Amino acid sequence: MEKINFGKYQPSCFLAHEHINKLAVIVGRCDLLKDRVEENSELSRGLSEIRELAQVMADELKQHQCDLDAITKAEAVKKAAARSS
């Protein structure tokens, strides 16, 4: 059976990958800023909301990217199996 070489990891969806990176920066900045503001203040609550939304969006994009990776790998396996038969 032919061995499939996926080479270095390359995300299936570069747009999702870039957005995940940017959302990670937002989450990190919120964490840093939260340490500088008064606990339970309006600003603190706002930062928590922004952080939570950014984290949820990043998690959803990661799942989307994983789903695309699985589909891409399955298609590569199918093509390799078709060529070898």
PyMOL commands that set and color helices and strands:
alter all, ss='L'
color gray80, all
select helices_A, chain A and resi 14-34+42-84
alter helices_A, ss='H'
color red, helices_A
deselect
rebuild
show_as cartoon
